[in-house]
Amino acid sequence: MSASQPTIQAIETTVFRLPLHGSLQWGRSSRLAEARHVAVRVILDDGSEGWAEAPPRPTIYGETVHSITSVIRTELAPRVCGLPVWEEAALHQPPWSAPPLQQVQRRLHEVKNNHTAKAAVDMAVHAALAQHRGLTLAQHLGAQTARLRVSYILGIGDRDTVLAEAQRVVAQGVRVLKVKVGRDWQDDLARIAELRTALGPTVDLYADANECLDAAAAPAILDALAELGLHYCEEPLPVEQIGERAALRRGNHLPLIADDRAFSLRDLRRELAFDTFDILNIKTARTGYTESAAMLDTARAANKGVMVGSQASTGLGTVCAAHFAALPGIDHPSELSFFLKLREDILDRPLTIQDGYLDLDAAAAAHIDPARLREAAAGL
């Protein structure tokens, strides 16, 4: 291949572990005590490289660090190594629509499921390609927003602990909180009321029920959340209850966010056919850049709002997601602040939030610190 047609030479993985401030609890029983993720590095034949993060979530996708590293080594890398990722004829079109990258996508998706493994490879390919083209990742993707409004995921827990965490991250610049609910509605209600009183009107709240509500009780619960001033609710009902979810949305109780119901572009098309949601939560950790871009275009064409979500990303995953969150059409706060829950990170500089916003240029300046990655990987 010529210099204008770089090919994928190798894909490497590194499992790393970072401790959290406390744990994150959500849904009926899920709990995250540490960030044990996989750093994915794609190297092109000209030496260009790109990094991304694959977060295993056994209770969501069924992936583990072992399955991610194995499927990349034995299935994904053999399918895409040697393939070109660019051609000069694609210079004036969005990178994800270029034929070489479409071919890479097709080969990745020959392997079913394995969402975050495929997403990380896709994002790392884009980052490497941006370097090959002599562009920043923001320029390569077409990012247009310099300051990104962020939200923070506030897990389920006792009210004193949750309030203390909320106050800590607000002091660090957060102005939007996504509050996990669904295990005990009366406790949820009391916790939200305390948060509202303690934090005041300058902090916006919304809820995430992780499919835990009952269809009969959900309308009244959403009405109560609306009365408390919450802006929307994510996934109140189980995904399989399509008819009930469509009816709940028609009730106009509170705008609904689609997350678990839209793992893929295929899922999204089904949800649009039944008109079950108001806002799409795109998680680049789950669908990479290429499929996420198609989902963004599809949701916007249907007049749906869009935000970018997190799978408890470390700094690396946050930087990856932030570049996508800066694309046109993403009009709701994005979950770009989970790094505040980390006791340490693998980046060479800290990410910061100022008055509710993450600065994209500052985030893009942060890179993998090889020494910190080695230390975080030691002993695993």
Buried (B, 14 or more C-beta within 10 A) or exposed (E): BEEEEBBBBEBBBBBBBBEBEBBBBBBEEBEBEBBBBBBBBBBBBBEBBBBBBBBBBEEBBEBBBEBBBBBBEEBBBEBBBEBBBBBEEBEEEBBBEBEBBEBBBEBBBEBEEBBBBBBBBBBBBBBBBBBBBEEBBBEBBBBEBEBBBBBBBBBBBEBEEBBEBBBBBBEEBBBBBBBBBBBEBEBBBEBBEBBBEEBEEEBBBBBBBBBBBEBEEBBEBBEBBBEBEBBBBBBBBBBEBBEBBBBBBEEEBBBBBBBBBBBBBEBBEEBBEEEBBBBBBBBBBBBBBBBBBBBBBBBBEBEBBBBBBBBBBBBBBBBBBBBBBBBEEBEBBBBBBBBBBBEBBBBBEEBBBEEBBBBBEBBBEBBBBEEBBEBBBEEE
